[in-house]
Amino acid sequence: MGSRHLSRSIVLQTLFEWDFSRGTKDIKQIFDRNLKSLGLGLEDTSYPQSLLDGILQHWQEINDLIIAGAPQWPLDQINMIDRNILRIGVYELVFGNKKEVPEKVAINEAIELAKAFGGDTSQRFINGVLGTIYKQLEEFQNKDNFTSNNQNKS
């Protein structure tokens, strides 16, 4: 297992436990315990830490994007594993460093997490929601580029 994939797995298990406790447990303690017990051989612990920090920093924005990408599913009704895989995927897709993790890699990695941790329909659901968000981002960027180009011509 690659170190980035292992990092995502550790962050997923941390988010799941924290979400399961409804935020009553200290997420830093959960993360440290998971990193110590699950991250054996992980040489660079800065990536999982920055991934978790980024998700927490953009928590509401990530949740809003998930809601927009899956409007027929209230956030609290999305399977807890799928919801947290989506949080990782959305963070990497929207807020992450695109040079380190390109958009399509972020989607593929989320699907891999769904294969490993999710249920029978998780892969399709994760792919559908992240695909929708990706298309919305592309449309927004194309619209923004169109607007910028037209303003430059005036």
KOLNUMAR-199265 format. One record per residue: residue number from 1; residue in three letters; x, y, z of N, C-alpha, C in turn. Coordinates in nm, 2 decimals. Layout:
{NUM; 'ALA'; {X; Y; Z}; {X; Y; Z}; {X; Y; Z}}
...
***
This chain:
{1; 'MET'; {0.09; -0.12; 0.00}; {0.00; 0.00; 0.00}; {0.09; 0.12; 0.00}}
{2; 'GLY'; {0.06; 0.22; -0.09}; {0.14; 0.34; -0.10}; {0.12; 0.43; 0.02}}
{3; 'SER'; {0.22; 0.51; 0.05}; {0.21; 0.59; 0.17}; {0.09; 0.69; 0.17}}
{4; 'ARG'; {0.06; 0.75; 0.05}; {-0.05; 0.84; 0.04}; {-0.18; 0.76; 0.06}}
{5; 'HIS'; {-0.20; 0.64; 0.01}; {-0.32; 0.56; 0.03}; {-0.33; 0.53; 0.17}}
{6; 'LEU'; {-0.22; 0.49; 0.24}; {-0.22; 0.45; 0.38}; {-0.26; 0.58; 0.46}}
{7; 'SER'; {-0.21; 0.69; 0.42}; {-0.24; 0.82; 0.49}; {-0.39; 0.85; 0.48}}
{8; 'ARG'; {-0.45; 0.83; 0.36}; {-0.59; 0.85; 0.35}; {-0.67; 0.75; 0.43}}
{9; 'SER'; {-0.63; 0.63; 0.44}; {-0.69; 0.53; 0.52}; {-0.69; 0.56; 0.67}}
{10; 'ILE'; {-0.58; 0.61; 0.72}; {-0.57; 0.66; 0.86}; {-0.66; 0.78; 0.88}}
{11; 'VAL'; {-0.66; 0.87; 0.79}; {-0.75; 0.99; 0.81}; {-0.90; 0.94; 0.80}}
{12; 'LEU'; {-0.93; 0.85; 0.71}; {-1.07; 0.80; 0.70}; {-1.11; 0.74; 0.84}}
{13; 'GLN'; {-1.03; 0.65; 0.89}; {-1.06; 0.58; 1.02}; {-1.07; 0.68; 1.13}}
{14; 'THR'; {-0.99; 0.79; 1.13}; {-1.00; 0.89; 1.23}; {-1.13; 0.97; 1.22}}
{15; 'LEU'; {-1.16; 1.01; 1.10}; {-1.29; 1.08; 1.07}; {-1.41; 1.00; 1.11}}
{16; 'PHE'; {-1.40; 0.87; 1.07}; {-1.51; 0.78; 1.10}; {-1.54; 0.77; 1.26}}
{17; 'GLU'; {-1.43; 0.75; 1.33}; {-1.44; 0.73; 1.48}; {-1.49; 0.87; 1.54}}
{18; 'TRP'; {-1.44; 0.98; 1.49}; {-1.48; 1.11; 1.54}; {-1.63; 1.13; 1.51}}
{19; 'ASP'; {-1.67; 1.10; 1.38}; {-1.81; 1.12; 1.34}; {-1.90; 1.03; 1.42}}
{20; 'PHE'; {-1.85; 0.90; 1.44}; {-1.93; 0.81; 1.52}; {-1.96; 0.86; 1.66}}
{21; 'SER'; {-1.86; 0.92; 1.72}; {-1.87; 0.98; 1.85}; {-1.95; 1.11; 1.85}}
{22; 'ARG'; {-1.99; 1.15; 1.73}; {-2.06; 1.28; 1.71}; {-1.98; 1.40; 1.76}}
{23; 'GLY'; {-1.85; 1.38; 1.74}; {-1.75; 1.49; 1.77}; {-1.72; 1.51; 1.92}}
{24; 'THR'; {-1.76; 1.41; 2.00}; {-1.74; 1.42; 2.15}; {-1.59; 1.38; 2.18}}
{25; 'LYS'; {-1.53; 1.30; 2.10}; {-1.39; 1.26; 2.13}; {-1.30; 1.36; 2.07}}
{26; 'ASP'; {-1.18; 1.36; 2.13}; {-1.07; 1.45; 2.08}; {-1.01; 1.40; 1.95}}
{27; 'ILE'; {-1.04; 1.46; 1.84}; {-0.99; 1.41; 1.71}; {-0.84; 1.40; 1.70}}
{28; 'LYS'; {-0.77; 1.49; 1.77}; {-0.62; 1.48; 1.77}; {-0.57; 1.35; 1.84}}
{29; 'GLN'; {-0.64; 1.31; 1.95}; {-0.60; 1.19; 2.01}; {-0.64; 1.07; 1.93}}
{30; 'ILE'; {-0.75; 1.07; 1.86}; {-0.79; 0.96; 1.77}; {-0.68; 0.95; 1.66}}
{31; 'PHE'; {-0.65; 1.06; 1.60}; {-0.55; 1.06; 1.49}; {-0.42; 1.01; 1.54}}
{32; 'ASP'; {-0.37; 1.06; 1.65}; {-0.24; 1.01; 1.70}; {-0.24; 0.86; 1.73}}
{33; 'ARG'; {-0.34; 0.81; 1.78}; {-0.35; 0.67; 1.81}; {-0.36; 0.59; 1.68}}
{34; 'ASN'; {-0.44; 0.63; 1.59}; {-0.45; 0.57; 1.46}; {-0.31; 0.57; 1.38}}
{35; 'LEU'; {-0.25; 0.68; 1.38}; {-0.12; 0.70; 1.32}; {-0.02; 0.60; 1.38}}
{36; 'LYS'; {-0.02; 0.59; 1.51}; {0.08; 0.50; 1.58}; {0.05; 0.36; 1.55}}
{37; 'SER'; {-0.08; 0.32; 1.55}; {-0.12; 0.18; 1.54}; {-0.13; 0.13; 1.39}}
{38; 'LEU'; {-0.17; 0.22; 1.30}; {-0.20; 0.18; 1.16}; {-0.09; 0.23; 1.07}}
{39; 'GLY'; {-0.01; 0.33; 1.11}; {0.09; 0.39; 1.02}; {0.23; 0.33; 1.03}}
{40; 'LEU'; {0.24; 0.21; 1.08}; {0.37; 0.15; 1.08}; {0.43; 0.15; 0.95}}
{41; 'GLY'; {0.55; 0.20; 0.94}; {0.63; 0.20; 0.82}; {0.60; 0.33; 0.74}}
{42; 'LEU'; {0.51; 0.41; 0.78}; {0.48; 0.54; 0.72}; {0.59; 0.64; 0.75}}
{43; 'GLU'; {0.67; 0.67; 0.65}; {0.79; 0.75; 0.67}; {0.75; 0.90; 0.69}}
{44; 'ASP'; {0.65; 0.95; 0.61}; {0.62; 1.09; 0.61}; {0.48; 1.11; 0.68}}
{45; 'THR'; {0.48; 1.15; 0.80}; {0.35; 1.17; 0.87}; {0.29; 1.31; 0.84}}
{46; 'SER'; {0.36; 1.39; 0.77}; {0.31; 1.53; 0.74}; {0.19; 1.52; 0.65}}
{47; 'TYR'; {0.19; 1.43; 0.55}; {0.07; 1.43; 0.46}; {-0.06; 1.39; 0.53}}
{48; 'PRO'; {-0.07; 1.29; 0.61}; {-0.20; 1.26; 0.68}; {-0.24; 1.37; 0.77}}
{49; 'GLN'; {-0.14; 1.43; 0.84}; {-0.17; 1.55; 0.93}; {-0.22; 1.66; 0.85}}
{50; 'SER'; {-0.16; 1.70; 0.74}; {-0.21; 1.81; 0.66}; {-0.34; 1.78; 0.59}}
{51; 'LEU'; {-0.36; 1.66; 0.56}; {-0.49; 1.62; 0.50}; {-0.60; 1.63; 0.60}}
{52; 'LEU'; {-0.58; 1.58; 0.72}; {-0.68; 1.60; 0.83}; {-0.70; 1.74; 0.86}}
{53; 'ASP'; {-0.59; 1.82; 0.88}; {-0.61; 1.96; 0.91}; {-0.69; 2.04; 0.80}}
{54; 'GLY'; {-0.66; 2.01; 0.68}; {-0.73; 2.07; 0.57}; {-0.88; 2.04; 0.57}}
{55; 'ILE'; {-0.91; 1.92; 0.59}; {-1.05; 1.88; 0.60}; {-1.12; 1.95; 0.71}}
{56; 'LEU'; {-1.06; 1.96; 0.83}; {-1.12; 2.02; 0.94}; {-1.13; 2.17; 0.91}}
{57; 'GLN'; {-1.03; 2.23; 0.85}; {-1.03; 2.37; 0.82}; {-1.15; 2.41; 0.72}}
{58; 'HIS'; {-1.18; 2.32; 0.63}; {-1.28; 2.35; 0.52}; {-1.40; 2.27; 0.55}}
{59; 'TRP'; {-1.43; 2.22; 0.67}; {-1.54; 2.13; 0.71}; {-1.67; 2.17; 0.65}}
{60; 'GLN'; {-1.71; 2.30; 0.68}; {-1.85; 2.34; 0.63}; {-1.85; 2.35; 0.48}}
{61; 'GLU'; {-1.75; 2.40; 0.42}; {-1.75; 2.41; 0.27}; {-1.75; 2.27; 0.21}}
{62; 'ILE'; {-1.68; 2.18; 0.26}; {-1.68; 2.04; 0.21}; {-1.82; 1.98; 0.23}}
{63; 'ASN'; {-1.88; 1.99; 0.34}; {-2.02; 1.94; 0.36}; {-2.12; 2.01; 0.27}}
{64; 'ASP'; {-2.10; 2.14; 0.24}; {-2.19; 2.21; 0.15}; {-2.18; 2.15; 0.01}}
{65; 'LEU'; {-2.05; 2.12; -0.03}; {-2.03; 2.07; -0.16}; {-2.09; 1.93; -0.18}}
{66; 'ILE'; {-2.08; 1.85; -0.07}; {-2.13; 1.71; -0.07}; {-2.29; 1.72; -0.09}}
{67; 'ILE'; {-2.35; 1.81; -0.01}; {-2.49; 1.83; -0.02}; {-2.53; 1.88; -0.16}}
{68; 'ALA'; {-2.45; 1.96; -0.22}; {-2.48; 2.01; -0.36}; {-2.46; 1.90; -0.46}}
{69; 'GLY'; {-2.36; 1.81; -0.44}; {-2.33; 1.70; -0.53}; {-2.43; 1.58; -0.51}}
{70; 'ALA'; {-2.50; 1.57; -0.40}; {-2.59; 1.46; -0.38}; {-2.72; 1.52; -0.32}}
{71; 'PRO'; {-2.79; 1.61; -0.39}; {-2.90; 1.68; -0.33}; {-3.02; 1.59; -0.29}}
{72; 'GLN'; {-3.03; 1.47; -0.34}; {-3.13; 1.38; -0.29}; {-3.10; 1.31; -0.16}}
{73; 'TRP'; {-2.98; 1.33; -0.11}; {-2.93; 1.26; 0.01}; {-2.90; 1.37; 0.12}}
{74; 'PRO'; {-2.98; 1.38; 0.22}; {-2.93; 1.46; 0.33}; {-2.80; 1.41; 0.39}}
{75; 'LEU'; {-2.71; 1.50; 0.43}; {-2.58; 1.46; 0.47}; {-2.58; 1.36; 0.58}}
{76; 'ASP'; {-2.67; 1.38; 0.68}; {-2.68; 1.28; 0.79}; {-2.74; 1.15; 0.76}}
{77; 'GLN'; {-2.79; 1.13; 0.63}; {-2.84; 1.01; 0.59}; {-2.75; 0.93; 0.50}}
{78; 'ILE'; {-2.64; 0.99; 0.46}; {-2.53; 0.93; 0.39}; {-2.46; 0.83; 0.48}}
{79; 'ASN'; {-2.44; 0.71; 0.44}; {-2.36; 0.61; 0.52}; {-2.24; 0.68; 0.57}}
{80; 'MET'; {-2.20; 0.66; 0.70}; {-2.09; 0.73; 0.77}; {-1.96; 0.71; 0.70}}
{81; 'ILE'; {-1.93; 0.59; 0.65}; {-1.81; 0.56; 0.58}; {-1.81; 0.64; 0.45}}
{82; 'ASP'; {-1.91; 0.64; 0.37}; {-1.92; 0.71; 0.25}; {-1.91; 0.86; 0.27}}
{83; 'ARG'; {-1.98; 0.91; 0.37}; {-1.97; 1.05; 0.40}; {-1.83; 1.10; 0.43}}
{84; 'ASN'; {-1.75; 1.02; 0.50}; {-1.61; 1.06; 0.53}; {-1.52; 1.03; 0.42}}
{85; 'ILE'; {-1.54; 0.93; 0.33}; {-1.47; 0.92; 0.21}; {-1.49; 1.04; 0.12}}
{86; 'LEU'; {-1.62; 1.08; 0.11}; {-1.65; 1.20; 0.03}; {-1.57; 1.32; 0.09}}
{87; 'ARG'; {-1.57; 1.34; 0.22}; {-1.50; 1.45; 0.28}; {-1.35; 1.45; 0.23}}
{88; 'ILE'; {-1.29; 1.34; 0.23}; {-1.15; 1.33; 0.19}; {-1.14; 1.36; 0.04}}
{89; 'GLY'; {-1.23; 1.30; -0.04}; {-1.23; 1.32; -0.18}; {-1.25; 1.47; -0.22}}
{90; 'VAL'; {-1.35; 1.53; -0.16}; {-1.39; 1.67; -0.19}; {-1.27; 1.76; -0.15}}
{91; 'TYR'; {-1.21; 1.73; -0.03}; {-1.10; 1.81; 0.01}; {-0.99; 1.81; -0.10}}
{92; 'GLU'; {-0.95; 1.69; -0.14}; {-0.84; 1.67; -0.24}; {-0.88; 1.73; -0.37}}
{93; 'LEU'; {-1.00; 1.71; -0.41}; {-1.05; 1.76; -0.54}; {-1.06; 1.91; -0.55}}
{94; 'VAL'; {-1.11; 1.97; -0.44}; {-1.13; 2.12; -0.45}; {-1.02; 2.20; -0.38}}
{95; 'PHE'; {-0.98; 2.16; -0.26}; {-0.89; 2.24; -0.18}; {-0.74; 2.19; -0.18}}
{96; 'GLY'; {-0.72; 2.07; -0.23}; {-0.58; 2.02; -0.22}; {-0.49; 2.07; -0.33}}
{97; 'ASN'; {-0.37; 2.04; -0.32}; {-0.26; 2.08; -0.41}; {-0.28; 1.99; -0.54}}
{98; 'LYS'; {-0.32; 2.06; -0.65}; {-0.35; 1.98; -0.77}; {-0.22; 1.93; -0.83}}
{99; 'LYS'; {-0.10; 1.98; -0.80}; {0.02; 1.93; -0.85}; {0.06; 1.80; -0.78}}
{100; 'GLU'; {0.02; 1.79; -0.65}; {0.05; 1.67; -0.58}; {-0.06; 1.56; -0.60}}
{101; 'VAL'; {-0.18; 1.60; -0.61}; {-0.30; 1.51; -0.63}; {-0.39; 1.57; -0.73}}
{102; 'PRO'; {-0.37; 1.54; -0.86}; {-0.46; 1.59; -0.96}; {-0.61; 1.54; -0.94}}
{103; 'GLU'; {-0.70; 1.62; -1.00}; {-0.84; 1.59; -0.97}; {-0.88; 1.45; -0.99}}
{104; 'LYS'; {-0.84; 1.39; -1.10}; {-0.88; 1.25; -1.14}; {-0.82; 1.15; -1.04}}
{105; 'VAL'; {-0.70; 1.18; -0.99}; {-0.64; 1.10; -0.89}; {-0.72; 1.10; -0.76}}
{106; 'ALA'; {-0.76; 1.22; -0.72}; {-0.84; 1.24; -0.60}; {-0.97; 1.16; -0.61}}
{107; 'ILE'; {-1.03; 1.16; -0.72}; {-1.16; 1.08; -0.74}; {-1.12; 0.93; -0.73}}
{108; 'ASN'; {-1.02; 0.89; -0.81}; {-0.98; 0.75; -0.81}; {-0.94; 0.70; -0.67}}
{109; 'GLU'; {-0.87; 0.78; -0.59}; {-0.83; 0.74; -0.46}; {-0.95; 0.72; -0.37}}
{110; 'ALA'; {-1.05; 0.81; -0.38}; {-1.17; 0.80; -0.30}; {-1.25; 0.67; -0.34}}
{111; 'ILE'; {-1.25; 0.64; -0.47}; {-1.31; 0.51; -0.51}; {-1.24; 0.39; -0.45}}
{112; 'GLU'; {-1.11; 0.40; -0.44}; {-1.03; 0.29; -0.38}; {-1.06; 0.28; -0.24}}
{113; 'LEU'; {-1.08; 0.39; -0.17}; {-1.12; 0.38; -0.03}; {-1.25; 0.31; -0.01}}
{114; 'ALA'; {-1.34; 0.35; -0.11}; {-1.48; 0.29; -0.10}; {-1.47; 0.14; -0.13}}
{115; 'LYS'; {-1.38; 0.10; -0.22}; {-1.37; -0.05; -0.24}; {-1.32; -0.12; -0.11}}
{116; 'ALA'; {-1.23; -0.05; -0.04}; {-1.17; -0.12; 0.08}; {-1.26; -0.11; 0.20}}
{117; 'PHE'; {-1.33; 0.00; 0.22}; {-1.40; 0.02; 0.34}; {-1.56; 0.03; 0.33}}
{118; 'GLY'; {-1.60; 0.06; 0.21}; {-1.75; 0.08; 0.19}; {-1.83; -0.04; 0.16}}
{119; 'GLY'; {-1.95; -0.02; 0.13}; {-2.05; -0.12; 0.10}; {-2.06; -0.15; -0.04}}
{120; 'ASP'; {-2.16; -0.23; -0.08}; {-2.17; -0.27; -0.22}; {-2.19; -0.16; -0.32}}
{121; 'THR'; {-2.26; -0.05; -0.27}; {-2.29; 0.06; -0.36}; {-2.20; 0.18; -0.34}}
{122; 'SER'; {-2.11; 0.17; -0.25}; {-2.02; 0.28; -0.22}; {-1.94; 0.34; -0.34}}
{123; 'GLN'; {-1.88; 0.25; -0.41}; {-1.80; 0.29; -0.52}; {-1.88; 0.38; -0.62}}
{124; 'ARG'; {-2.00; 0.33; -0.66}; {-2.08; 0.40; -0.76}; {-2.12; 0.54; -0.70}}
{125; 'PHE'; {-2.16; 0.53; -0.57}; {-2.21; 0.66; -0.51}; {-2.10; 0.76; -0.50}}
{126; 'ILE'; {-1.98; 0.72; -0.45}; {-1.87; 0.81; -0.44}; {-1.83; 0.86; -0.57}}
{127; 'ASN'; {-1.82; 0.78; -0.67}; {-1.79; 0.82; -0.81}; {-1.89; 0.92; -0.86}}
{128; 'GLY'; {-2.02; 0.89; -0.84}; {-2.12; 0.98; -0.89}; {-2.12; 1.12; -0.82}}
{129; 'VAL'; {-2.10; 1.12; -0.69}; {-2.10; 1.25; -0.62}; {-1.98; 1.33; -0.66}}
{130; 'LEU'; {-1.86; 1.27; -0.65}; {-1.74; 1.34; -0.69}; {-1.73; 1.38; -0.83}}
{131; 'GLY'; {-1.79; 1.29; -0.92}; {-1.80; 1.33; -1.06}; {-1.89; 1.45; -1.08}}
{132; 'THR'; {-2.00; 1.46; -1.01}; {-2.09; 1.58; -1.02}; {-2.01; 1.70; -0.97}}
{133; 'ILE'; {-1.94; 1.69; -0.86}; {-1.87; 1.81; -0.81}; {-1.76; 1.85; -0.91}}
{134; 'TYR'; {-1.69; 1.75; -0.96}; {-1.58; 1.78; -1.06}; {-1.64; 1.85; -1.18}}
{135; 'LYS'; {-1.76; 1.81; -1.23}; {-1.82; 1.87; -1.35}; {-1.86; 2.02; -1.31}}
{136; 'GLN'; {-1.92; 2.03; -1.19}; {-1.96; 2.17; -1.15}; {-1.83; 2.26; -1.14}}
{137; 'LEU'; {-1.72; 2.21; -1.09}; {-1.60; 2.29; -1.08}; {-1.55; 2.33; -1.22}}
{138; 'GLU'; {-1.55; 2.23; -1.31}; {-1.51; 2.26; -1.45}; {-1.60; 2.37; -1.52}}
{139; 'GLU'; {-1.73; 2.35; -1.50}; {-1.82; 2.45; -1.55}; {-1.80; 2.59; -1.49}}
{140; 'PHE'; {-1.78; 2.60; -1.36}; {-1.75; 2.72; -1.30}; {-1.62; 2.78; -1.35}}
{141; 'GLN'; {-1.51; 2.70; -1.36}; {-1.38; 2.75; -1.41}; {-1.40; 2.80; -1.56}}
{142; 'ASN'; {-1.47; 2.72; -1.64}; {-1.49; 2.76; -1.78}; {-1.57; 2.89; -1.79}}
{143; 'LYS'; {-1.67; 2.91; -1.70}; {-1.75; 3.03; -1.70}; {-1.66; 3.15; -1.65}}
{144; 'ASP'; {-1.58; 3.12; -1.55}; {-1.49; 3.22; -1.49}; {-1.39; 3.27; -1.60}}
{145; 'ASN'; {-1.33; 3.17; -1.67}; {-1.23; 3.20; -1.78}; {-1.30; 3.28; -1.89}}
{146; 'PHE'; {-1.42; 3.24; -1.92}; {-1.50; 3.31; -2.03}; {-1.52; 3.46; -1.99}}
{147; 'THR'; {-1.56; 3.48; -1.86}; {-1.59; 3.61; -1.81}; {-1.46; 3.69; -1.81}}
{148; 'SER'; {-1.35; 3.63; -1.77}; {-1.22; 3.70; -1.76}; {-1.17; 3.74; -1.90}}
{149; 'ASN'; {-1.18; 3.65; -2.00}; {-1.14; 3.67; -2.13}; {-1.22; 3.79; -2.20}}
{150; 'ASN'; {-1.35; 3.79; -2.17}; {-1.44; 3.89; -2.23}; {-1.41; 4.03; -2.16}}
{151; 'GLN'; {-1.38; 4.03; -2.03}; {-1.34; 4.16; -1.97}; {-1.21; 4.21; -2.02}}
{152; 'ASN'; {-1.12; 4.12; -2.06}; {-0.99; 4.16; -2.11}; {-1.00; 4.22; -2.25}}
{153; 'LYS'; {-1.11; 4.18; -2.32}; {-1.13; 4.23; -2.46}; {-1.20; 4.37; -2.46}}
{154; 'SER'; {-1.26; 4.41; -2.35}; {-1.33; 4.54; -2.35}; {-1.23; 4.65; -2.34}}
***
